Amino acid sequence: MPLSLTVAPSSNHVVSEWSLIVGVAGYLYKPTNNTPVLVCYSEAWSTPCFTGVYVVNSNGRGYVLVLSNNNGNGNSGRGLLYPLNNNNNGRVYSIVATVPPTAWIPILVVYFALLSRASVRSVKASYKLALIEHRVLGLALVLVLSINTILVGAVYVDQATPRYAVPGVTVKHSFHLENSTLVVTLDLSDVYVLESAKCVFNSKQTSNSNNRSSNNRVNSVLESRVVNDNTILVVIPGYVYEYLYNKTILEPIPLLPANLSVYATIPVSCEFRLDKGVLRATFIAEFYWRDLVVSVRDSLVEIYNPNPVSLEAGVFIIDVERGRAVSSASVVLKPLSTTTLDLSVHGAGNYRVTVQYTLLGLRRSRVAYVVVS
């Protein structure tokens, strides 16, 4: 319909209670930014409508701002954005006029009175077939349709509950220890625009039942980059892992597992500035402190450090057949890297390689046997 007449049963930020709303279809009179509009649906048994303010975001897309009304005066600081697209079956009307109830209700009463008087005169003036006289039938029909439209139809249409989805922001994150990066993805529902991001590591949020007491706290702004408009890459620097490692110590127990795996977390607090507000969230980057992995490939011994901090290890090589020590050295194992030892430099023989190191305050060792021909 190109024209809409609707009665508002309650007040909001656009109209007052029981006002008569006159709307013109958007394809005839396109709404501009920050102008009042009426949105109506076409459903099976009703046509629910609601009013709001037409706004345009920085991408040029149109939305209807619906403010909540908590005190009946139409003033509220909270609101919902309803996206306008071709999938929600909503029809938009530009509100061109609103008539207060003190004006249109008296006019309607006078209109009904005059209409009734005209109908009575028509009946009295007709001596034959008065009830089927065309003017009487026409006026009666107009009267019935007017009452139904104004007092029943319009009120029912406006009071029906509109079914519209509330756009929001969905946040997802993942942590990749291999490149020390926290990846945060924001689903902005095509409503919000991400402008900037700032993330901070706050050591006060870290907790561990077995940790060294330390007054040294690390509160650091982390490098944060926005990519693909809705993805944020947060880089965790090495000193954060050093701080967590130095503050944690494990108590020795009678039966230590052959392979240690100790859960650790990095709390990251972020602030995302959007075009319509600020979103704050805290993320937990999870990883494990693990034992060294020693493997043998031909005459090579490979020592892999799966931890994000450097570890110092003592390497002892013994010739099993001759029963003598061949070599002993101290090596620094870099984070998340592999150190390779070539035993062929010691000549042919059977060798036992022992790697001793300290992990979270516990003395640990790994043994490997190598045959060099």
C-alpha positions as a LaTeX table, in Angstrom:
\begin{tabular}{lrrr}
\hline
Residue & $x$ (\AA) & $y$ (\AA) & $z$ (\AA) \\
\hline
Met1 & 0.00 & 0.00 & 0.00 \\
Pro2 & 1.35 & 3.45 & $-0.86$ \\
Leu3 & $-0.28$ & 5.03 & 2.22 \\
Ser4 & $-0.45$ & 3.83 & 5.83 \\
Leu5 & $-2.74$ & 5.07 & 8.64 \\
Thr6 & $-1.81$ & 3.62 & 12.02 \\
Val7 & $-2.68$ & 4.42 & 15.63 \\
Ala8 & 0.12 & 4.19 & 18.22 \\
Pro9 & $-1.23$ & 2.62 & 21.45 \\
Ser10 & 1.89 & 3.67 & 23.42 \\
Ser11 & 4.43 & 6.49 & 23.31 \\
Asn12 & 8.02 & 6.19 & 22.18 \\
His13 & 10.78 & 8.41 & 20.85 \\
Val14 & 8.91 & 9.01 & 17.58 \\
Val15 & 5.22 & 9.50 & 18.44 \\
Ser16 & 3.06 & 10.09 & 21.50 \\
Glu17 & 0.44 & 7.66 & 22.80 \\
Trp18 & $-2.67$ & 7.19 & 20.63 \\
Ser19 & $-1.36$ & 9.46 & 17.90 \\
Leu20 & $-2.51$ & 8.87 & 14.34 \\
Ile21 & 0.49 & 8.12 & 12.11 \\
Val22 & 0.38 & 9.01 & 8.43 \\
Gly23 & 3.04 & 7.21 & 6.41 \\
Val24 & 3.99 & 7.23 & 2.73 \\
Ala25 & 5.64 & 4.15 & 1.18 \\
Gly26 & 9.41 & 4.34 & 0.92 \\
Tyr27 & 9.39 & 3.83 & $-2.83$ \\
Leu28 & 7.35 & 7.04 & $-3.19$ \\
Tyr29 & 9.04 & 9.12 & $-0.49$ \\
Lys30 & 12.44 & 7.72 & 0.44 \\
Pro31 & 13.45 & 8.38 & 4.06 \\
Thr32 & 16.61 & 10.34 & 4.75 \\
Asn33 & 19.09 & 9.95 & 7.60 \\
Asn34 & 17.65 & 10.56 & 11.11 \\
Thr35 & 14.03 & 10.77 & 9.94 \\
Pro36 & 11.09 & 8.88 & 11.55 \\
Val37 & 9.80 & 5.82 & 9.73 \\
Leu38 & 7.17 & 3.12 & 10.14 \\
Val39 & 8.11 & $-0.53$ & 9.40 \\
Cys40 & 5.31 & $-3.05$ & 8.72 \\
Tyr41 & 5.34 & $-6.78$ & 8.01 \\
Ser42 & 3.11 & $-8.94$ & 5.86 \\
Glu43 & 2.22 & $-12.04$ & 7.88 \\
Ala44 & $-0.49$ & $-14.64$ & 7.61 \\
Trp45 & $-2.93$ & $-13.24$ & 10.18 \\
Ser46 & $-1.65$ & $-9.77$ & 11.00 \\
Thr47 & 0.47 & $-6.86$ & 9.86 \\
Pro48 & 2.70 & $-5.93$ & 12.83 \\
Cys49 & 4.29 & $-2.49$ & 12.68 \\
Phe50 & 6.76 & $-0.51$ & 14.74 \\
Thr51 & 8.22 & 2.98 & 14.56 \\
Gly52 & 11.85 & 4.10 & 14.67 \\
Val53 & 14.43 & 6.47 & 13.28 \\
Tyr54 & 16.04 & 5.73 & 9.91 \\
Val55 & 19.85 & 5.84 & 10.16 \\
Val56 & 22.63 & 5.12 & 7.68 \\
Asn57 & 25.95 & 3.61 & 8.76 \\
Ser58 & 29.36 & 4.38 & 7.32 \\
Asn59 & 28.93 & 1.65 & 4.68 \\
Gly60 & 25.79 & 3.31 & 3.33 \\
Arg61 & 23.38 & 0.63 & 4.58 \\
Gly62 & 20.06 & 1.64 & 6.11 \\
Tyr63 & 18.81 & 0.61 & 9.56 \\
Val64 & 15.94 & 1.52 & 11.86 \\
Leu65 & 16.90 & 2.61 & 15.37 \\
Val66 & 14.30 & 1.46 & 17.90 \\
Leu67 & 14.82 & 3.03 & 21.32 \\
Ser68 & 13.49 & 1.31 & 24.41 \\
Asn69 & 10.94 & 3.23 & 26.48 \\
Asn70 & 11.25 & 2.64 & 30.21 \\
Asn71 & 9.41 & 5.61 & 31.69 \\
Gly72 & 6.71 & 6.37 & 29.14 \\
Asn73 & 8.15 & 9.64 & 27.91 \\
Gly74 & 10.00 & 8.18 & 24.96 \\
Asn75 & 13.44 & 9.08 & 26.30 \\
Ser76 & 15.95 & 6.30 & 26.78 \\
Gly77 & 19.63 & 5.79 & 26.19 \\
Arg78 & 19.29 & 2.16 & 25.06 \\
Gly79 & 18.21 & 1.05 & 21.63 \\
Leu80 & 18.20 & $-1.68$ & 19.00 \\
Leu81 & 19.23 & $-1.47$ & 15.38 \\
Tyr82 & 16.97 & $-3.26$ & 12.94 \\
Pro83 & 18.68 & $-3.95$ & 9.57 \\
Leu84 & 16.67 & $-3.31$ & 6.41 \\
Asn85 & 17.17 & $-5.87$ & 3.66 \\
Asn86 & 15.23 & $-7.92$ & 1.18 \\
Asn87 & 15.00 & $-10.97$ & 3.44 \\
Asn88 & 12.86 & $-9.67$ & 6.32 \\
Asn89 & 9.66 & $-8.85$ & 4.31 \\
Gly90 & 9.46 & $-5.44$ & 5.95 \\
Arg91 & 7.83 & $-2.45$ & 4.26 \\
Val92 & 9.15 & 0.99 & 5.15 \\
Tyr93 & 6.92 & 4.07 & 5.30 \\
Ser94 & 8.20 & 7.59 & 5.75 \\
Ile95 & 6.21 & 9.31 & 8.49 \\
Val96 & 4.97 & 12.56 & 6.99 \\
Ala97 & 2.53 & 13.55 & 9.74 \\
Thr98 & 1.36 & 12.61 & 13.21 \\
Val99 & $-2.00$ & 13.78 & 14.55 \\
Pro100 & $-2.39$ & 13.88 & 18.35 \\
Pro101 & $-5.42$ & 12.12 & 19.88 \\
Thr102 & $-6.85$ & 15.44 & 21.09 \\
Ala103 & $-7.29$ & 16.38 & 17.44 \\
Trp104 & $-8.29$ & 13.25 & 15.53 \\
Ile105 & $-10.64$ & 11.68 & 18.12 \\
Pro106 & $-13.02$ & 14.70 & 18.27 \\
Ile107 & $-12.96$ & 14.89 & 14.47 \\
Leu108 & $-13.82$ & 11.20 & 14.28 \\
Val109 & $-16.72$ & 11.62 & 16.74 \\
Val110 & $-18.14$ & 14.52 & 14.74 \\
Tyr111 & $-17.69$ & 12.50 & 11.56 \\
Phe112 & $-19.64$ & 9.55 & 12.98 \\
Ala113 & $-22.36$ & 11.90 & 14.26 \\
Leu114 & $-22.82$ & 13.55 & 10.88 \\
Leu115 & $-22.75$ & 10.20 & 9.14 \\
Ser116 & $-25.41$ & 8.78 & 11.45 \\
Arg117 & $-27.61$ & 11.86 & 11.03 \\
Ala118 & $-27.35$ & 11.61 & 7.26 \\
Ser119 & $-28.31$ & 7.93 & 7.41 \\
Val120 & $-31.39$ & 8.68 & 9.57 \\
Arg121 & $-32.53$ & 11.44 & 7.23 \\
Ser122 & $-32.15$ & 9.13 & 4.27 \\
Val123 & $-34.35$ & 6.52 & 5.96 \\
Lys124 & $-37.02$ & 9.07 & 6.87 \\
Ala125 & $-37.07$ & 10.53 & 3.36 \\
Ser126 & $-37.71$ & 7.14 & 1.79 \\
Tyr127 & $-41.28$ & 5.78 & 1.99 \\
Lys128 & $-40.65$ & 2.61 & 0.04 \\
Leu129 & $-37.75$ & 0.17 & 0.30 \\
Ala130 & $-35.87$ & 2.49 & 2.67 \\
Leu131 & $-33.45$ & $-0.21$ & 3.87 \\
Ile132 & $-32.21$ & $-1.00$ & 0.37 \\
Glu133 & $-31.96$ & 2.57 & $-0.87$ \\
His134 & $-28.48$ & 2.91 & $-2.28$ \\
Arg135 & $-27.53$ & 5.96 & $-0.25$ \\
Val136 & $-28.50$ & 4.26 & 3.00 \\
Leu137 & $-26.54$ & 1.12 & 2.17 \\
Gly138 & $-23.55$ & 3.13 & 1.06 \\
Leu139 & $-23.44$ & 5.25 & 4.20 \\
Ala140 & $-23.91$ & 2.21 & 6.43 \\
Leu141 & $-21.08$ & 0.41 & 4.69 \\
Val142 & $-18.78$ & 3.40 & 5.07 \\
Leu143 & $-19.73$ & 3.64 & 8.73 \\
Val144 & $-18.94$ & $-0.04$ & 9.41 \\
Leu145 & $-15.64$ & 0.07 & 7.52 \\
Ser146 & $-14.61$ & 3.27 & 9.28 \\
Ile147 & $-15.27$ & 1.87 & 12.73 \\
Asn148 & $-13.47$ & $-1.37$ & 11.92 \\
Thr149 & $-10.46$ & 0.38 & 10.38 \\
Ile150 & $-9.95$ & 3.12 & 12.94 \\
Leu151 & $-11.01$ & 1.48 & 16.21 \\
Val152 & $-10.18$ & $-2.16$ & 15.51 \\
Gly153 & $-7.86$ & $-2.61$ & 12.57 \\
Ala154 & $-5.38$ & 0.19 & 13.20 \\
Val155 & $-5.04$ & $-0.57$ & 16.90 \\
Tyr156 & $-4.63$ & $-4.30$ & 16.25 \\
Val157 & $-1.99$ & $-3.73$ & 13.59 \\
Asp158 & 0.12 & $-1.51$ & 15.83 \\
Gln159 & $-0.19$ & $-3.72$ & 18.91 \\
Ala160 & 0.90 & $-6.90$ & 17.15 \\
Thr161 & 4.38 & $-7.99$ & 18.23 \\
Pro162 & 6.86 & $-7.44$ & 15.38 \\
Arg163 & 9.28 & $-10.28$ & 14.78 \\
Tyr164 & 12.64 & $-8.77$ & 14.02 \\
Ala165 & 16.11 & $-10.03$ & 14.78 \\
Val166 & 18.32 & $-8.00$ & 17.11 \\
Pro167 & 21.78 & $-7.56$ & 15.57 \\
Gly168 & 24.69 & $-8.16$ & 17.89 \\
Val169 & 28.40 & $-8.92$ & 17.95 \\
Thr170 & 29.66 & $-12.50$ & 18.18 \\
Val171 & 33.26 & $-12.94$ & 19.35 \\
Lys172 & 35.45 & $-15.96$ & 18.63 \\
His173 & 39.12 & $-16.52$ & 19.39 \\
Ser174 & 41.87 & $-19.07$ & 18.91 \\
Phe175 & 45.48 & $-19.23$ & 20.09 \\
His176 & 48.40 & $-20.50$ & 18.00 \\
Leu177 & 51.49 & $-21.21$ & 20.07 \\
Glu178 & 53.67 & $-21.95$ & 17.04 \\
Asn179 & 53.58 & $-18.30$ & 15.97 \\
Ser180 & 52.59 & $-16.86$ & 19.38 \\
Thr181 & 49.44 & $-15.24$ & 18.00 \\
Leu182 & 45.95 & $-14.83$ & 19.44 \\
Val183 & 43.38 & $-14.53$ & 16.63 \\
Val184 & 40.11 & $-12.73$ & 17.53 \\
Thr185 & 37.23 & $-12.71$ & 15.04 \\
Leu186 & 34.24 & $-10.38$ & 15.43 \\
Asp187 & 30.95 & $-11.12$ & 13.66 \\
Leu188 & 29.64 & $-7.55$ & 13.34 \\
Ser189 & 26.29 & $-8.50$ & 11.67 \\
Asp190 & 26.91 & $-5.89$ & 8.94 \\
Val191 & 25.77 & $-3.27$ & 11.47 \\
Tyr192 & 28.96 & $-2.17$ & 13.20 \\
Val193 & 32.33 & $-1.12$ & 11.80 \\
Leu194 & 35.55 & $-1.97$ & 13.64 \\
Glu195 & 37.79 & 1.10 & 13.86 \\
Ser196 & 40.64 & 0.05 & 16.18 \\
Ala197 & 41.72 & $-2.55$ & 18.75 \\
Lys198 & 43.91 & $-2.43$ & 21.84 \\
Cys199 & 44.91 & $-5.50$ & 23.87 \\
Val200 & 46.79 & $-5.75$ & 27.16 \\
Phe201 & 48.35 & $-8.57$ & 29.17 \\
Asn202 & 47.67 & $-8.12$ & 32.87 \\
Ser203 & 49.55 & $-10.44$ & 35.18 \\
Lys204 & 47.10 & $-9.75$ & 38.03 \\
Gln205 & 44.60 & $-11.99$ & 36.27 \\
Thr206 & 46.98 & $-14.97$ & 36.19 \\
Ser207 & 46.59 & $-17.58$ & 38.88 \\
Asn208 & 48.28 & $-20.83$ & 39.73 \\
Ser209 & 48.07 & $-22.80$ & 42.96 \\
Asn210 & 51.75 & $-23.66$ & 42.72 \\
Asn211 & 53.64 & $-20.47$ & 41.99 \\
Arg212 & 56.50 & $-18.49$ & 43.34 \\
Ser213 & 55.50 & $-15.42$ & 45.28 \\
Ser214 & 56.66 & $-12.38$ & 43.36 \\
Asn215 & 55.86 & $-8.71$ & 43.52 \\
Asn216 & 56.95 & $-8.19$ & 39.94 \\
Arg217 & 53.90 & $-7.68$ & 37.76 \\
Val218 & 53.78 & $-7.41$ & 34.01 \\
Asn219 & 51.21 & $-5.03$ & 32.55 \\
Ser220 & 51.99 & $-4.67$ & 28.89 \\
Val221 & 50.23 & $-3.36$ & 25.80 \\
Leu222 & 50.41 & $-6.09$ & 23.17 \\
Glu223 & 50.88 & $-5.58$ & 19.46 \\
Ser224 & 47.40 & $-5.75$ & 17.85 \\
Arg225 & 46.67 & $-5.60$ & 14.12 \\
Val226 & 43.27 & $-5.40$ & 12.42 \\
Val227 & 42.99 & $-7.48$ & 9.24 \\
Asn228 & 40.02 & $-8.25$ & 6.96 \\
Asp229 & 37.89 & $-5.59$ & 8.72 \\
Asn230 & 36.79 & $-7.97$ & 11.50 \\
Thr231 & 39.86 & $-10.01$ & 12.51 \\
Ile232 & 42.42 & $-8.93$ & 15.08 \\
Leu233 & 45.88 & $-10.51$ & 15.41 \\
Val234 & 47.39 & $-10.15$ & 18.88 \\
Val235 & 51.09 & $-11.02$ & 19.21 \\
Ile236 & 52.23 & $-12.47$ & 22.55 \\
Pro237 & 55.86 & $-11.41$ & 23.17 \\
Gly238 & 58.47 & $-13.73$ & 24.64 \\
Tyr239 & 58.78 & $-11.92$ & 27.98 \\
Val240 & 55.19 & $-12.87$ & 28.82 \\
Tyr241 & 56.13 & $-16.57$ & 28.66 \\
Glu242 & 59.29 & $-15.85$ & 30.66 \\
Tyr243 & 57.23 & $-14.19$ & 33.36 \\
Leu244 & 54.78 & $-17.11$ & 33.55 \\
Tyr245 & 57.60 & $-19.65$ & 33.59 \\
Asn246 & 59.57 & $-17.91$ & 36.32 \\
Lys247 & 56.55 & $-17.50$ & 38.59 \\
Thr248 & 55.55 & $-21.18$ & 38.41 \\
Ile249 & 57.19 & $-24.04$ & 40.27 \\
Leu250 & 56.02 & $-27.61$ & 40.72 \\
Glu251 & 56.44 & $-29.55$ & 43.94 \\
Pro252 & 58.07 & $-32.98$ & 43.48 \\
Ile253 & 55.76 & $-35.92$ & 44.06 \\
Pro254 & 56.63 & $-39.59$ & 44.59 \\
Leu255 & 55.35 & $-40.76$ & 41.22 \\
Leu256 & 56.13 & $-38.21$ & 38.54 \\
Pro257 & 54.69 & $-39.00$ & 35.11 \\
Ala258 & 57.09 & $-39.98$ & 32.38 \\
Asn259 & 55.91 & $-37.05$ & 30.29 \\
Leu260 & 54.95 & $-33.82$ & 32.01 \\
Ser261 & 52.10 & $-31.71$ & 30.63 \\
Val262 & 51.28 & $-28.66$ & 32.78 \\
Tyr263 & 48.34 & $-26.43$ & 31.83 \\
Ala264 & 49.04 & $-22.68$ & 31.56 \\
Thr265 & 47.00 & $-19.64$ & 30.57 \\
Ile266 & 47.63 & $-16.11$ & 29.30 \\
Pro267 & 44.79 & $-13.64$ & 30.02 \\
Val268 & 44.46 & $-10.95$ & 27.36 \\
Ser269 & 42.09 & $-8.01$ & 27.86 \\
Cys270 & 41.01 & $-6.20$ & 24.69 \\
Glu271 & 39.08 & $-3.05$ & 23.88 \\
Phe272 & 37.52 & $-2.81$ & 20.42 \\
Arg273 & 36.35 & 0.60 & 19.24 \\
Leu274 & 33.35 & 0.40 & 16.91 \\
Asp275 & 31.60 & 3.18 & 15.04 \\
Lys276 & 28.66 & 2.89 & 17.48 \\
Gly277 & 30.40 & 2.12 & 20.76 \\
Val278 & 33.13 & 0.20 & 22.57 \\
Leu279 & 33.33 & $-3.57$ & 23.11 \\
Arg280 & 35.51 & $-4.95$ & 25.91 \\
Ala281 & 36.38 & $-8.61$ & 26.35 \\
Thr282 & 38.96 & $-10.84$ & 28.03 \\
Phe283 & 40.38 & $-13.89$ & 26.27 \\
Ile284 & 42.35 & $-16.84$ & 27.63 \\
Ala285 & 45.25 & $-18.17$ & 25.55 \\
Glu286 & 45.90 & $-21.77$ & 26.62 \\
Phe287 & 49.03 & $-23.87$ & 26.23 \\
Tyr288 & 51.05 & $-26.55$ & 28.09 \\
Trp289 & 54.53 & $-26.73$ & 29.56 \\
Arg290 & 55.93 & $-30.04$ & 28.28 \\
Asp291 & 59.00 & $-32.26$ & 28.56 \\
Leu292 & 61.70 & $-32.23$ & 25.90 \\
Val293 & 61.32 & $-34.66$ & 23.03 \\
Val294 & 64.48 & $-36.60$ & 22.10 \\
Ser295 & 64.50 & $-38.66$ & 18.90 \\
Val296 & 67.11 & $-40.51$ & 16.83 \\
Arg297 & 67.52 & $-40.37$ & 13.07 \\
Asp298 & 70.49 & $-42.33$ & 11.70 \\
Ser299 & 73.50 & $-40.91$ & 13.52 \\
Leu300 & 71.65 & $-37.75$ & 14.52 \\
Val301 & 70.07 & $-36.99$ & 17.87 \\
Glu302 & 67.30 & $-34.39$ & 17.65 \\
Ile303 & 66.21 & $-32.52$ & 20.80 \\
Tyr304 & 62.94 & $-30.62$ & 20.41 \\
Asn305 & 61.88 & $-27.96$ & 22.91 \\
Pro306 & 58.05 & $-27.65$ & 22.77 \\
Asn307 & 57.99 & $-24.76$ & 25.23 \\
Pro308 & 57.83 & $-21.03$ & 24.39 \\
Val309 & 60.91 & $-20.31$ & 26.57 \\
Ser310 & 64.54 & $-21.30$ & 26.25 \\
Leu311 & 65.80 & $-24.20$ & 28.36 \\
Glu312 & 69.37 & $-25.02$ & 29.32 \\
Ala313 & 70.25 & $-28.70$ & 29.15 \\
Gly314 & 73.30 & $-30.83$ & 29.86 \\
Val315 & 74.13 & $-33.42$ & 27.18 \\
Phe316 & 76.27 & $-36.43$ & 28.17 \\
Ile317 & 77.45 & $-38.92$ & 25.53 \\
Ile318 & 78.84 & $-42.30$ & 26.67 \\
Asp319 & 80.42 & $-45.01$ & 24.49 \\
Val320 & 78.59 & $-48.09$ & 25.76 \\
Glu321 & 81.03 & $-50.65$ & 24.29 \\
Arg322 & 84.16 & $-48.96$ & 25.67 \\
Gly323 & 82.45 & $-47.80$ & 28.87 \\
Arg324 & 83.81 & $-44.27$ & 28.76 \\
Ala325 & 82.47 & $-40.77$ & 28.43 \\
Val326 & 82.88 & $-39.32$ & 24.99 \\
Ser327 & 81.50 & $-35.84$ & 25.45 \\
Ser328 & 79.63 & $-33.59$ & 27.84 \\
Ala329 & 78.32 & $-30.14$ & 27.07 \\
Ser330 & 75.75 & $-27.57$ & 28.05 \\
Val331 & 73.40 & $-26.41$ & 25.31 \\
Val332 & 70.69 & $-23.77$ & 25.18 \\
Leu333 & 67.52 & $-25.04$ & 23.55 \\
Lys334 & 65.64 & $-22.21$ & 21.86 \\
Pro335 & 61.83 & $-21.95$ & 22.17 \\
Leu336 & 59.78 & $-24.21$ & 19.91 \\
Ser337 & 62.86 & $-25.35$ & 18.01 \\
Thr338 & 64.97 & $-28.44$ & 17.40 \\
Thr339 & 68.67 & $-28.83$ & 18.23 \\
Thr340 & 70.54 & $-31.54$ & 16.31 \\
Leu341 & 73.66 & $-33.46$ & 17.49 \\
Asp342 & 75.70 & $-35.47$ & 14.98 \\
Leu343 & 77.37 & $-38.42$ & 16.70 \\
Ser344 & 79.24 & $-39.55$ & 13.61 \\
Val345 & 82.03 & $-37.15$ & 14.57 \\
His346 & 82.88 & $-39.55$ & 17.40 \\
Gly347 & 83.37 & $-42.48$ & 15.05 \\
Ala348 & 81.57 & $-45.84$ & 14.85 \\
Gly349 & 80.12 & $-47.31$ & 18.01 \\
Asn350 & 77.15 & $-47.66$ & 20.30 \\
Tyr351 & 76.35 & $-44.50$ & 22.23 \\
Arg352 & 74.04 & $-43.55$ & 25.04 \\
Val353 & 72.93 & $-39.91$ & 25.04 \\
Thr354 & 71.53 & $-38.47$ & 28.26 \\
Val355 & 69.85 & $-35.05$ & 28.25 \\
Gln356 & 69.32 & $-33.49$ & 31.67 \\
Tyr357 & 67.37 & $-30.28$ & 32.25 \\
Thr358 & 65.11 & $-28.47$ & 34.69 \\
Leu359 & 61.43 & $-27.89$ & 33.89 \\
Leu360 & 59.32 & $-25.80$ & 36.28 \\
Gly361 & 61.70 & $-26.53$ & 39.14 \\
Leu362 & 61.84 & $-30.31$ & 38.52 \\
Arg363 & 64.97 & $-32.14$ & 37.40 \\
Arg364 & 64.16 & $-34.17$ & 34.29 \\
Ser365 & 66.18 & $-36.38$ & 31.94 \\
Arg366 & 65.83 & $-38.07$ & 28.56 \\
Val367 & 67.91 & $-40.99$ & 27.27 \\
Ala368 & 68.50 & $-42.13$ & 23.69 \\
Tyr369 & 70.68 & $-44.89$ & 22.17 \\
Val370 & 72.47 & $-44.38$ & 18.88 \\
Val371 & 74.38 & $-46.86$ & 16.73 \\
Val372 & 76.93 & $-45.29$ & 14.38 \\
Ser373 & 78.38 & $-47.60$ & 11.77 \\
\hline
\end{tabular}
